[in-house]
């Protein structure tokens, strides 16, 4: 069984590709690459086909994480058929996702919802704030928590 996870932000060049790269790395390290597939998309169409933002690439390079094969795309209605989890970066992304489609068997949540007592509820957009380091910290913790939840919900174990 393949569990499919889609990270969503506004333009798919800063936060969601960062989350995709971080989550993909965690999945690989946990030996779950054959059981969890990861992608990212944006609400808007402005950056379709673009590489991740220089700030995102910079922090991922610094952390030794690959962003190979990641390029911006827009969320489509069919993502609700193709993915088990749609993980948004902020409240506006959540509202936008719900406006596109509601489907009960797809988990739609925010990245930071899984962090008990999180100081932030939204991942701030570094496209506007420039703070890629802080966003990386939030994304890393959020991804780690979501991976634990997904492993528990689907009883996923590292393959021998």
Secondary structure by P-SEA (a helix, b strand, c coil): cbbbbbbbcccccccaaaaaaaaaaaaaaaccccccccbbbbcccccccccccaaaaaaaaaaccccccbbbbbbcccccccccbbbbccaaaaaaaaaacccccbbbbccccccccccccccccccccccaaaaaaaaaaaaaaaaaaaaaaacccccc
